[in-house]
Amino acid sequence: MAGASAISIQQKVILDTIYKVDHGEWKVLILDDGSQKLVNGVVREDDILELNITHIERIEERRPANKEMDAVYLLSPLPHIVDCVMADLERQRYRRTFLIWTSVLRPDLQTRLDKSGMARQHIVQASVLNIDYYPRESHLITFRDPWSFPTLYHPACNHLVRQHLDDLAQKIVSICVSLGEYPAIRYYSPQSKHHEARVLCSHLARFAQLQLDHYAQYNNDFPPPSPRPRGLLVITDRSLDLFAPVLHEFTYQAMIHDLLPLTEGDKIFYKASLNKSQPGKDQEISEKDSIWVKYRHLHMKDLLDQLVQDFNAFKAQNPQFADSEDPATINGIKDMLAGLPKFQEGKEAYSLHLTMTQDAMTVFQEQRLADVASVEQSLATGLDEDYRKPKNLADQVVRLLDDDAVLFPDRLRLVIQYLLYRDGLLPTDVQKLLLHARLPSQDSEVIYNLEHLGAHITRVLKDTRPGAQYQFGKKEAQPPPTDGSGLSRFDPALKVVLEELSRGTLDQTIFPFTKPHLDAADGLMGQDNVSQASLRSAKPTWARTRPSASEPKQRILVFMAGGATYSESRACYEASQSLNKDIYLATSHMLTPSLYLRQVGDLSVDRRRLDLPSDRPKPRAPDHLFEKEVPPSPPVKPLEPSLDKMQKLRLNEEGLLSMPTNGSAQDRKPTLPASPSSSGRLTKDKGKDGEKKKKHHFFSSKR
């Protein structure tokens, strides 16, 4: 994938900032839980330690004071983190403080620091990095915020929307600053929908424009000089395309996230084994895997054969690892050992992908997804495999709903797609569909909750509303496919938007500008007939028609509020190549069909069951940061022998040293333990104490 990687961009920002902090002096790096996740996502610990960092500490944990060392704080701008910083400053835990925030600090928190005399005394430098986002792939960025969906669309969360949009706008601005772009902004404004959330994109675009303008006003070096054409920010939301999250997609990445039990968190894992005799182990799927990066957008019908061919080529390139009981020479053994780590890594990678591919195809066959997908494609595109108006779709849908081999989640997805295709049905017809599907009662809530995203589920008997409007995604009649791609006729609406955007034909009533009087010239980006003026370059660009391959590509940042699908991510990569643009997709979180259906179903549950971060107890700074430090105990000095006593030491009759006590030397006995007698028993003193002890049988049994 050509173009600058979002991972590399964020990595460079972090490392360059740490490097420039008092370069040459040894320092401690202090992170919190949030900033540590940001840093760990793009930077290796060894790369940080090479920048004169002695070690890395967590601000929430117990740490020893180091008053002779400077500290670099790279922190999240949260109230309890500010409390932690203030506690460190009051304890004077480090010599000097370099304070770096991952994004802009709230005004009230900034005022608290500004008014602190301790902060003014110890904080040498304070800055903001604008890196509060998580690059997942080179051109895919998420905020790891699945709670964004209910916050935006749940009816009981209306009072949270404004603050949430402001937070989203701040993160979007962080991406623009990292990319060095001051883009024109266009946003999705649906004309035929009347749901309450239809104005989300316009408000978010306005917030983003205000924050971008504010940042540019107070940062004279933004945007940096560049010959690149001015970028564009396109803001849309989940209501743009309601088919994409429920459609079966058969490219590699989308298919395994849909069908296989992946473990998804900060990283993605799949349990696979090298062979049947070994138990499976979790293997990571990441950008470090070149096979994954190369093939994740390939259609599954081509992938398995391609993997087998590549693996055979891989074995041919490593003949020293062919099965052999008698390695030829010592040099051959050395070559094997030298190449073993790389070979083992490649072997495990191929094994992982061959296993995932086979497992996904097994599910595909067992669940009759070929039959399901054929109907889905007709519903989503409004065209059959011959690119003509489909016939008898209702009968085909009902047959699949009655088929026991079709799983309940797939039936739910079929019902949703048929309702979207028909733009709603009579309530009685909806009930008939549900009876055929035999879905659990809670699934009907999923269907009706789609109205919060602009879907029409029901209509009245004499409804004059037209049928489904295919603003995006419908293809014109084409020759029937001969390569088996009939199950992948649907293009996400986002891909069509990007194509029309590049041609300069995207409807300004559906995607208006935030500043139409200023940005229309830059935003209408037809490659063949529209000029591409840049705010950052004095060189006129009116004479250029189509940019050459050697020229810097224009950057387009697409933000999808409410979550994006893997098919939309693939569409952005494909549009980047076909349109000669550098397109980045940013979103709150990535959606799989199962997650999407669960989140839509949650739009009708009691808000208290959602477990929103805003409803949880606010995090607090740990109590131990405010505890008084116990002064260290003074070291215990060894006892020094007295000179007078040493002079009084003498040898007794047995040749042992003894110390005289009060009285004459003749009346004193040695205080050392008595030596054992020849019989092996301890000799006893026969004084009065000894007689008393013997009488009470403390040392011997009664004879």
C-alpha positions in Angstrom: 0.0 0.0 0.0 1.6 3.3 -1.1 1.5 6.4 1.0 2.6 7.2 4.5 1.5 4.7 7.2 -0.5 6.0 10.1 1.5 3.7 12.3 4.8 5.1 11.2 3.5 8.7 11.5 2.5 8.2 15.1 5.7 6.3 15.9 7.8 9.1 14.5 5.9 11.8 16.5 6.4 9.9 19.8 10.1 9.1 19.3 11.0 12.5 18.0 9.3 14.2 20.9 11.1 12.1 23.5 14.4 12.5 21.7 14.2 16.3 21.7 13.5 16.5 25.5 16.8 17.7 27.0 18.7 15.6 24.5 21.8 14.0 26.0 20.6 13.7 29.6 19.4 10.5 31.1 15.7 10.5 32.0 12.9 8.4 33.4 9.7 8.0 31.2 6.4 8.1 33.1 3.3 6.7 31.4 -0.3 6.0 32.5 -2.6 3.2 31.5 -4.0 5.0 28.5 -0.8 6.5 27.2 1.0 3.2 27.6 -1.5 1.5 25.3 -0.9 4.3 22.7 2.8 3.9 22.9 2.9 0.1 23.0 0.7 0.0 19.9 3.4 1.6 17.6 6.7 1.7 19.5 9.0 -1.0 20.8 10.4 -0.5 24.3 14.0 -0.9 23.0 13.5 2.1 20.7 12.5 4.2 23.7 15.4 3.1 25.9 17.8 4.0 23.2 16.7 7.7 23.6 18.6 8.2 26.9 15.7 6.7 28.9 16.9 4.7 31.8 13.6 2.9 32.4 9.8 3.3 32.1 7.4 3.6 35.0 3.6 3.8 35.4 2.3 6.9 37.2 -0.4 4.9 39.0 2.0 2.4 40.5 4.3 2.7 43.6 7.6 4.2 42.5 10.8 5.1 44.4 11.8 8.8 44.5 14.7 9.7 42.2 15.5 13.3 43.0 18.7 13.2 41.0 17.0 12.2 37.7 14.8 14.2 35.3 11.4 12.7 34.3 9.5 12.9 31.0 5.7 12.5 31.6 3.7 11.3 28.6 0.2 11.2 29.9 -3.5 11.2 29.1 -5.3 14.5 29.8 -7.6 13.1 32.5 -8.5 14.6 35.9 -7.2 11.7 38.0 -3.9 11.7 36.0 -3.5 15.4 36.8 -4.0 14.5 40.5 -1.2 11.9 40.1 1.1 14.6 38.6 0.3 17.0 41.4 1.1 14.4 44.0 4.5 13.7 42.3 5.3 17.4 42.2 4.4 17.9 45.9 6.7 15.0 46.8 9.4 16.3 44.5 9.8 12.8 43.3 12.2 13.8 40.4 14.6 16.6 39.8 12.8 18.3 36.8 9.6 17.5 35.0 8.9 17.5 31.3 5.2 17.2 30.8 3.7 15.9 27.5 -0.1 15.3 27.0 -1.4 13.0 24.4 -4.2 15.5 23.5 -5.4 18.9 24.7 -5.9 19.4 28.4 -9.3 20.6 29.6 -9.2 24.3 30.5 -10.0 23.8 34.2 -7.2 21.2 34.5 -4.8 23.5 32.8 -5.7 26.3 35.1 -5.1 24.1 38.1 -1.5 23.4 36.9 -0.9 27.1 36.0 -1.9 28.2 39.5 0.3 25.7 41.3 3.5 27.2 42.6 5.1 23.7 42.8 4.2 23.1 39.1 5.7 26.4 38.0 8.9 25.5 39.9 9.4 22.0 38.7 7.8 21.8 35.2 10.4 22.8 32.7 8.4 22.2 29.6 4.8 21.4 28.8 3.5 20.4 25.4 0.7 18.5 23.5 1.3 15.7 21.0 -2.2 15.2 19.5 -1.8 11.4 19.3 -5.0 10.3 21.0 -5.9 7.6 18.4 -4.9 4.0 17.6 -3.5 3.2 14.2 -4.7 -0.4 13.6 -3.3 -0.7 10.1 -1.3 1.6 7.8 -4.5 3.4 6.6 -7.0 2.3 9.3 -7.4 4.2 12.6 -9.7 3.5 15.5 -10.5 5.1 18.8 -11.2 1.7 20.5 -14.5 3.1 21.7 -17.4 0.6 21.1 -19.5 2.7 23.5 -19.7 5.4 20.9 -22.5 3.6 19.1 -25.0 3.5 22.0 -23.9 7.1 23.0 -24.8 8.4 19.6 -28.0 6.3 18.9 -29.6 5.2 22.2 -32.6 7.4 23.0 -31.7 7.7 26.6 -28.2 9.1 25.8 -29.3 12.3 24.1 -27.8 14.5 26.8 -24.4 12.8 26.3 -24.2 13.4 22.6 -22.8 16.9 22.6 -19.9 16.2 24.8 -19.2 13.0 22.9 -19.2 14.8 19.5 -16.8 17.3 21.0 -14.5 14.4 22.1 -14.7 12.8 18.7 -13.9 16.1 17.0 -10.8 16.5 19.1 -9.6 13.0 18.1 -10.3 13.8 14.4 -8.2 17.0 14.8 -5.4 15.0 16.4 -5.3 12.8 13.2 -5.3 15.8 11.0 -2.4 17.4 13.0 -0.4 14.2 12.8 -0.9 14.0 9.1 0.0 17.7 8.7 -3.4 18.4 7.0 -5.7 21.4 7.3 -8.5 19.8 5.2 -11.7 21.1 3.7 -14.6 19.3 5.4 -17.6 17.6 3.8 -20.3 15.7 5.8 -23.2 13.4 5.2 -26.6 15.0 5.2 -29.3 12.5 4.4 -32.2 14.1 2.6 -34.8 11.3 2.7 -34.4 10.2 6.3 -36.1 11.7 9.3 -34.6 9.8 12.3 -33.4 11.9 15.2 -29.7 11.1 14.6 -29.7 12.4 11.0 -28.0 15.6 12.2 -25.1 13.9 13.9 -22.7 14.4 11.0 -23.5 18.1 10.5 -22.8 18.8 14.2 -19.6 16.7 14.3 -18.4 18.5 11.1 -19.0 21.9 12.7 -17.2 20.9 15.9 -14.2 19.6 13.9 -14.1 22.7 11.8 -14.1 24.9 14.9 -11.3 22.9 16.6 -9.2 22.9 13.4 -9.5 26.6 13.0 -8.7 27.1 16.7 -5.6 25.0 16.4 -4.4 26.7 13.2 -5.0 30.1 14.9 -2.6 29.4 17.8 0.0 27.3 15.8 1.6 29.3 13.1 3.5 26.3 11.8 0.3 24.5 11.0 -0.2 23.2 8.3 3.5 22.6 7.5 4.6 23.6 4.0 4.0 20.9 1.4 3.6 20.5 -2.3 0.7 18.1 -1.6 -2.8 19.2 -2.7 -5.0 20.3 0.1 -6.6 17.3 1.9 -10.2 16.6 2.5 -12.1 15.3 5.6 -15.3 13.4 4.9 -17.5 12.9 7.9 -20.2 10.3 7.7 -22.0 7.8 10.1 -23.3 4.3 10.2 -26.6 5.3 8.7 -24.9 5.9 5.3 -24.9 2.2 4.6 -27.1 -0.2 6.6 -26.4 -3.2 4.3 -22.6 -3.4 4.8 -22.7 -4.5 8.5 -25.1 -7.4 7.9 -24.0 -8.6 4.5 -21.7 -11.7 4.2 -18.4 -10.5 2.8 -16.0 -13.2 1.3 -12.7 -11.4 1.3 -10.2 -12.9 3.7 -10.2 -10.3 6.5 -13.9 -9.7 6.6 -14.8 -13.4 6.4 -12.6 -14.6 9.3 -13.9 -11.8 11.5 -17.4 -12.8 10.7 -17.1 -16.6 10.8 -14.2 -17.6 13.1 -13.8 -17.3 16.9 -11.1 -14.6 17.0 -9.9 -13.2 20.3 -10.1 -9.4 19.8 -8.8 -6.8 22.2 -5.8 -4.5 21.9 -4.5 -7.3 19.7 -6.1 -10.0 17.6 -5.4 -13.7 18.1 -6.6 -17.0 16.6 -5.9 -20.4 18.1 -4.1 -22.6 15.6 -1.6 -25.5 15.7 1.3 -26.4 13.4 0.1 -30.0 13.2 -2.6 -32.3 14.6 -0.3 -33.7 17.3 0.3 -30.3 18.9 -2.3 -28.4 20.9 -3.4 -25.1 19.5 -1.9 -21.8 20.7 -3.0 -18.3 20.2 -1.2 -16.6 17.3 -1.3 -12.9 16.7 -2.7 -11.4 13.5 -1.0 -8.0 12.9 0.7 -5.7 10.5 4.0 -7.4 11.3 2.7 -10.5 9.3 3.6 -9.8 5.7 1.3 -12.6 4.5 -1.6 -11.1 6.3 -0.9 -7.6 4.9 -0.6 -9.0 1.4 -3.7 -11.1 1.2 -6.2 -9.7 3.7 -8.3 -8.1 1.0 -8.1 -11.1 -1.4 -11.3 -13.0 -2.2 -11.5 -16.4 -0.6 -12.0 -18.2 -3.9 -8.5 -17.2 -4.8 -6.8 -17.2 -1.5 -6.3 -20.9 -0.7 -4.6 -21.7 -4.0 -2.4 -18.6 -3.6 -1.3 -19.6 -0.1 -0.4 -23.1 -1.2 1.7 -21.8 -4.1 3.5 -19.3 -1.9 4.2 -21.9 0.8 5.7 -24.3 -1.8 7.9 -21.4 -3.1 8.9 -20.7 0.5 10.0 -24.3 1.1 11.9 -24.2 -2.2 13.8 -21.1 -1.1 14.8 -22.9 2.1 16.0 -26.4 0.9 18.3 -26.8 3.9 15.2 -27.4 6.0 13.8 -30.2 3.8 13.4 -33.4 5.8 16.7 -35.2 5.9 18.2 -37.6 8.4 21.8 -36.9 7.3 22.7 -33.3 6.8 25.4 -33.2 4.3 28.1 -31.0 5.8 29.0 -28.9 8.9 28.5 -25.8 6.8 25.0 -27.0 5.9 24.2 -27.4 9.6 25.5 -23.9 10.2 23.3 -22.5 7.4 20.3 -24.3 8.9 20.9 -22.9 12.3 21.4 -19.4 11.0 18.2 -19.5 9.1 16.1 -21.4 11.6 14.4 -18.5 13.4 13.3 -16.9 10.1 12.2 -20.2 8.7 10.3 -21.1 11.8 8.6 -17.7 11.8 7.6 -18.1 8.2 6.4 -21.7 8.7 4.1 -20.7 11.6 2.7 -17.8 9.6 1.8 -20.0 6.7 0.4 -22.6 9.0 -1.8 -19.9 10.7 -3.2 -18.6 7.4 -3.8 -22.0 5.9 -5.6 -23.1 9.0 -7.8 -20.0 9.1 -8.6 -20.3 5.4 -9.6 -23.9 5.8 -11.7 -23.3 8.9 -13.5 -20.4 7.3 -14.3 -22.4 4.2 -15.6 -25.3 6.4 -18.0 -22.9 8.0 -19.0 -21.5 4.6 -20.0 -24.9 3.4 -21.7 -26.2 6.6 -23.9 -23.1 6.9 -24.9 -23.0 3.2 -23.6 -19.5 2.9 -23.4 -19.7 -0.9 -27.2 -19.9 -1.2 -27.6 -17.2 1.5 -25.1 -14.8 -0.1 -26.7 -15.2 -3.6 -30.0 -13.8 -2.2 -28.2 -11.2 -0.1 -26.4 -9.8 -3.1 -29.7 -9.3 -5.0 -31.2 -7.6 -1.9 -28.3 -5.3 -1.4 -27.8 -4.3 -5.0 -31.4 -4.5 -6.4 -30.0 -6.6 -9.2 -29.6 -10.4 -9.8 -26.5 -12.1 -11.0 -27.2 -11.0 -14.5 -27.5 -7.4 -13.3 -31.2 -7.4 -14.0 -34.2 -6.7 -11.7 -34.5 -9.7 -9.5 -37.6 -11.9 -9.5 -39.3 -13.9 -6.8 -37.0 -12.5 -4.1 -39.7 -12.9 -1.4 -40.0 -16.7 -2.2 -36.2 -17.1 -2.1 -36.0 -15.4 1.3 -38.9 -17.4 2.8 -37.3 -20.7 1.6 -34.0 -19.9 3.3 -35.9 -18.8 6.5 -37.6 -22.2 6.6 -34.3 -24.1 6.0 -33.0 -25.7 9.2 -29.4 -25.5 7.9 -29.5 -21.7 8.0 -28.5 -20.5 11.4 -30.7 -18.1 13.4 -28.2 -15.2 13.1 -28.1 -15.6 9.3 -31.9 -15.6 9.3 -32.0 -12.4 11.2 -29.6 -10.8 8.8 -31.8 -12.0 5.9 -34.9 -10.5 7.4 -33.1 -7.2 8.0 -31.8 -7.0 4.4 -35.3 -7.9 3.0 -36.9 -5.1 5.0 -34.2 -2.6 3.8 -34.7 -3.8 0.2 -38.5 -3.2 0.5 -38.0 0.0 2.6 -40.5 -1.4 5.1 -43.5 -3.7 5.1 -46.9 -3.8 6.5 -46.8 -4.8 10.2 -48.6 -8.0 9.4 -46.1 -8.9 6.7 -43.2 -8.2 9.1 -44.8 -10.7 11.6 -45.2 -13.3 8.9 -41.5 -13.0 8.1 -40.6 -13.4 11.8 -42.8 -16.5 12.1 -41.0 -18.1 9.1 -37.6 -17.2 10.7 -38.7 -18.6 14.1 -36.4 -16.0 15.7 -36.1 -15.4 19.5 -38.3 -12.6 20.7 -35.3 -10.3 21.4 -34.3 -10.4 17.8 -37.5 -8.5 16.8 -36.1 -5.7 18.9 -33.0 -5.6 16.8 -35.1 -5.2 13.7 -37.3 -2.4 15.0 -34.3 -0.6 16.6 -32.9 0.0 13.1 -35.3 2.8 12.9 -32.9 4.8 15.2 -30.4 4.6 12.3 -32.9 5.7 9.6 -34.3 2.4 8.4 -38.0 2.1 7.6 -39.3 -1.2 9.1 -43.0 -0.7 8.7 -45.3 1.3 6.4 -49.0 2.0 6.2 -51.4 0.4 3.7 -51.6 3.3 1.3 -48.1 4.6 1.9 -47.0 6.8 -1.0 -43.4 6.6 0.0 -41.3 5.2 -2.9 -39.4 2.0 -2.4 -35.7 1.7 -1.4 -33.6 4.5 -2.8 -30.2 3.2 -4.0 -28.3 6.5 -3.7 -25.0 4.5 -3.4 -24.0 1.0 -4.3 -26.3 0.1 -7.2 -24.5 -1.0 -10.3 -25.6 -0.5 -13.9 -26.3 -3.6 -16.1 -23.1 -5.5 -16.9 -22.3 -8.8 -18.6 -22.8 -11.8 -16.2 -19.7 -12.6 -14.2 -17.7 -15.7 -15.4 -15.1 -15.7 -12.7 -17.3 -16.8 -9.8 -17.5 -13.3 -8.3 -21.3 -13.3 -8.4 -21.3 -13.5 -4.5 -19.4 -10.2 -4.3 -21.4 -7.8 -6.6 -22.1 -5.4 -3.8 -19.9 -2.4 -3.2 -20.2 -0.5 0.1 -21.7 2.9 -0.3 -18.4 4.4 0.9 -16.6 3.2 -2.2 -19.1 4.9 -4.5 -18.9 8.1 -2.5 -15.1 8.1 -2.9 -15.3 7.5 -6.6 -17.8 10.3 -7.1 -15.8 12.5 -4.8 -12.7 12.0 -7.0 -14.6 12.7 -10.2 -16.1 15.9 -8.7 -19.6 14.6 -9.1 -20.6 14.0 -5.4 -23.9 15.7 -4.8 -23.3 18.8 -2.6 -26.8 18.6 -1.1 -26.0 15.1 0.3 -22.4 15.9 1.2 -22.2 19.7 1.7 -19.1 21.7 2.8 -18.8 23.3 6.2 -17.4 26.3 4.4 -18.9 26.2 0.9 -17.8 29.7 0.0 -14.2 28.9 0.8 -13.7 25.2 0.3 -15.7 24.3 -2.7 -12.8 24.9 -5.1 -10.6 22.5 -3.1 -13.3 20.0 -2.3 -14.6 19.4 -5.9 -11.7 17.2 -6.8 -12.4 15.8 -10.3 -9.1 14.6 -11.5 -9.7 15.4 -15.1 -11.3 18.8 -15.0 -11.0 20.4 -11.6 -8.0 22.4 -10.3 -6.2 21.2 -7.1 -5.0 24.3 -5.4 -3.0 23.9 -2.2 -3.0 26.3 0.7 0.5 25.2 1.6 2.3 25.8 -1.7 2.8 29.0 -3.6 3.2 27.0 -6.8 0.1 27.4 -9.0 -1.6 24.1 -9.8 -4.3 25.4 -12.2 -2.4 24.1 -15.3 -2.2 20.5 -14.0 -4.9 18.0 -15.1 -4.2 14.5 -13.8 -1.4 14.2 -11.1 1.5 12.0 -12.1 2.7 9.0 -10.1 5.7 11.0 -8.8 3.7 13.8 -7.4 2.6 13.8 -3.7 -0.9 12.3 -3.5 -3.8 14.1 -2.0 -4.9 12.8 1.3 -8.5 12.0 2.1 -9.5 11.2 5.7 -12.9 9.5 6.1 -14.4 9.4 9.5 -17.3 6.9 10.1 -19.1 7.6 13.3 -20.8 4.6 15.0 -18.3 2.0 13.7 -17.0 0.9 10.3 -16.9 -2.6 8.7 -14.0 -4.5 7.2 -15.6 -4.3 3.8 -15.5 -0.5 4.1 -11.9 -0.6 5.1 -11.1 -2.7 2.0 -13.0 -0.3 -0.2 -10.8 2.6 1.1 -7.6 0.6 0.2 -9.0 -0.2 -3.2 -10.1 3.4 -3.9 -6.6 4.6 -2.9 -5.1 2.5 -5.6 -7.6 3.1 -8.3 -8.0 6.8 -7.7 -4.3 7.6 -7.0 -5.2 9.1 -3.6 -4.0 8.5 0.0 -7.2 7.5 1.8 -7.4 6.9 5.5 -10.4 5.4 7.3 -10.9 6.5 10.9 -13.7 5.2 13.1 -14.7 4.7 16.8 -14.4 0.9 16.5 -14.5 -1.9 14.0 -17.8 -3.7 13.5 -18.4 -7.4 12.9 -21.9 -8.5 12.0 -22.4 -10.1 15.4 -21.2 -7.0 17.3 -23.4 -4.8 15.2 -26.5 -6.8 15.8 -25.8 -6.9 19.5 -25.3 -3.1 19.7 -28.4 -2.4 17.6 -30.4 -4.7 20.0 -29.0 -2.8 23.0 -30.7 0.5 21.7 -33.9 -0.6 23.5 -32.5 -1.9 26.8 -32.3 0.2 30.0 -29.4 2.5 29.8 -28.1 1.2 33.1 -27.4 -2.1 31.5 -25.1 -0.6 28.9 -22.2 0.0 31.3 -21.2 3.2 29.6 -17.9 4.7 30.8 -19.8 7.9 31.7 -22.0 5.9 34.1 -19.1 4.2 35.9 -17.4 5.7 39.0 -14.8 8.2 38.0 -11.3 6.9 38.2 -9.2 8.3 41.1 -5.6 8.7 41.7 -4.2 5.8 43.9 -4.2 6.6 47.6 -0.5 5.6 48.0 0.5 8.6 46.0 -0.7 10.9 48.8 0.7 8.9 51.7 3.6 10.4 53.6 6.8 8.7 52.8 8.3 6.8 55.7 11.9 7.9 56.2 14.4 5.1 55.8 15.6 3.6 59.1 19.2 4.5 59.9 21.7 1.7 59.3 22.7 -0.4 62.3 26.3 0.1 63.1 28.3 -2.9 64.2 29.4 -2.9 67.9 33.0 -1.9 68.4 34.8 -3.8 71.2 35.9 -1.8 74.2 39.6 -1.4 74.7 39.4 -1.9 78.4 37.5 -5.1 78.1 40.0 -6.4 75.5 42.8 -5.7 77.9 41.1 -7.8 80.6 40.7 -10.9 78.5 42.7 -13.9 79.8 43.1 -17.5 79.1 41.4 -19.9 81.5 42.6 -23.3 82.5 41.2 -24.9 79.3 42.9 -22.4 77.0 39.7 -20.4 76.3 39.3 -16.7 76.5 37.1 -15.4 79.4 36.0 -12.0 80.6 36.4 -11.3 84.3 33.3 -10.1 86.1 32.8 -8.5 89.6 34.6 -10.3 92.3 38.0 -12.1 92.3 39.2 -14.0 89.3 39.4 -17.2 91.2 35.7 -17.3 92.0 34.6 -16.9 88.4 33.7 -19.7 86.1 33.9 -19.6 82.3 30.6 -18.6 80.6 31.1 -20.7 77.5 29.0 -23.9 77.1 30.4 -27.0 78.8 32.1 -29.5 76.5 30.4 -32.9 76.1 31.5 -35.7 78.4 33.1 -38.9 77.2 29.7 -40.6 77.5 28.1 -38.3 75.0 25.9 -36.5 77.6 26.1 -32.9 78.5 27.8 -32.3 81.9 25.6 -30.5 84.4 26.4 -27.9 87.0 25.9 -29.4 90.5 25.0 -26.1 92.1 21.7 -25.3 93.7 20.0 -24.5 90.5 21.3 -27.7 89.0 19.9 -29.7 91.9 16.6 -28.0 91.6 16.3 -28.7 87.9 17.3 -32.3 88.4 14.7 -32.7 91.1 12.0 -31.5 88.7 13.4 -33.8 86.0 13.9 -31.0 83.4 16.9 -32.6 81.8 16.6 -36.4 82.6 13.9 -38.9 83.1 13.2 -40.3 86.6 15.1 -43.5 87.2 
